Amino acid sequence: MTGIMEAYVAYSIMLGLLFYHAKTLFSEIKSLELELEELDSSSSKEED
Amino acid sequence: MGSRESLGTILTISGLSIASMTALYALFEAPSVSGGWEAPEAYRILYFHAPFAWLSFISFTLLFIGSIMWYTKRSEKGWIWFQTASDLGLIFGLGVITSGPIWGSVEWGTPWDWGDLRLNTFGLLTAVAMFLVLSRRSQPDTSATRDTLSSVGLFGFALVPISALATTWYQKRHPEVLITGSEDGSAGMDDEIRIVLILSFLILNILFAGFVILSNHRYLLASKLEILKSELDEGLI
């Protein structure tokens, strides 16, 4: 057994964790920005 | 998009792209090792495993700083650092405690050695990060919760030097740090392997910087949103 299959599995997991975290960061930032914009616009309408 | 967020995005996207290419190089192009290895090709895991361990130690150092800032100044910025660092400590810690046992299972014949100090303290460190992330998400965000979690974060940091120096203090099964060669000169690292490993460290550090910037931005936005919502609620009342 050379262990190359195990190396493939380990890299898939480690790269998967990195991509998953990046995807979570981008999607959460986007949704928070949208929510902030909505709140900002609704509060400015109320002021008007 | 602010300049800091743009920098975080650029570092993250370029870090991910180059890290993927490095992984391919590590798997298919890096030289093979010879000698008394049970599974010589499994050593390739090292190129990401070691930088992941380093970055989880950095995460816990940031967690320590965030905890201190929260305790001493009740600083919102400190709490943002705490949240970012606990997330990153979990991500990089999980990478280490999954890739390490995969290597151990083929090289040692067992995925885990309960007598090895580094393995066990590192496992505990990752468990602390998981506890912090899950608690943050499940508990109400009050000063009392933050105090409790910060104290756990401080305890977690105490494990960092123990885990980092465990192979020097109590050498058991976990391989020594061989970048500069062993003390008696009997072991060391092939030049090409060393270069790929150093490159891997650099790239993953760049990616880590991108993650830190974006994560801090995310928690800053969440904090602003909470303040805005409470102001709106007060206005309605």
Chai-1 contact restraints between the chains, C-beta under 6 A:
chainA,res_idxA,chainB,res_idxB,connection_type,confidence,min_distance_angstrom,max_distance_angstrom,comment,restraint_id
A,M1,B,A39,contact,1.0,0.0,6.0,A-B,restraint_1
A,T2,B,E41,contact,1.0,0.0,6.0,A-B,restraint_2
A,G3,B,A39,contact,1.0,0.0,6.0,A-B,restraint_3
A,G3,B,E41,contact,1.0,0.0,6.0,A-B,restraint_4
A,G3,B,A42,contact,1.0,0.0,6.0,A-B,restraint_5
A,G3,B,V106,contact,1.0,0.0,6.0,A-B,restraint_6
A,I4,B,E41,contact,1.0,0.0,6.0,A-B,restraint_7
A,E6,B,A42,contact,1.0,0.0,6.0,A-B,restraint_8
A,E6,B,I102,contact,1.0,0.0,6.0,A-B,restraint_9
A,E6,B,V106,contact,1.0,0.0,6.0,A-B,restraint_10
A,A7,B,A42,contact,1.0,0.0,6.0,A-B,restraint_11
A,A7,B,R44,contact,1.0,0.0,6.0,A-B,restraint_12
A,A7,B,I45,contact,1.0,0.0,6.0,A-B,restraint_13
A,A10,B,I45,contact,1.0,0.0,6.0,A-B,restraint_14
A,A10,B,S99,contact,1.0,0.0,6.0,A-B,restraint_15
A,A10,B,I102,contact,1.0,0.0,6.0,A-B,restraint_16
A,Y11,B,A23,contact,1.0,0.0,6.0,A-B,restraint_17
A,I13,B,T98,contact,1.0,0.0,6.0,A-B,restraint_18
A,M14,B,F48,contact,1.0,0.0,6.0,A-B,restraint_19
A,M14,B,G95,contact,1.0,0.0,6.0,A-B,restraint_20
A,M14,B,S99,contact,1.0,0.0,6.0,A-B,restraint_21
A,L15,B,A23,contact,1.0,0.0,6.0,A-B,restraint_22
A,L17,B,I91,contact,1.0,0.0,6.0,A-B,restraint_23
A,L17,B,L94,contact,1.0,0.0,6.0,A-B,restraint_24
A,L17,B,G95,contact,1.0,0.0,6.0,A-B,restraint_25
A,H21,B,I91,contact,1.0,0.0,6.0,A-B,restraint_26
A,A22,B,T12,contact,1.0,0.0,6.0,A-B,restraint_27
A,A22,B,L16,contact,1.0,0.0,6.0,A-B,restraint_28
A,L25,B,L214,contact,1.0,0.0,6.0,A-B,restraint_29
A,E28,B,R218,contact,1.0,0.0,6.0,A-B,restraint_30
A,I29,B,R218,contact,1.0,0.0,6.0,A-B,restraint_31
A,L32,B,L221,contact,1.0,0.0,6.0,A-B,restraint_32
A,L32,B,A222,contact,1.0,0.0,6.0,A-B,restraint_33
A,E35,B,L225,contact,1.0,0.0,6.0,A-B,restraint_34
A,L36,B,L225,contact,1.0,0.0,6.0,A-B,restraint_35
A,L39,B,L228,contact,1.0,0.0,6.0,A-B,restraint_36
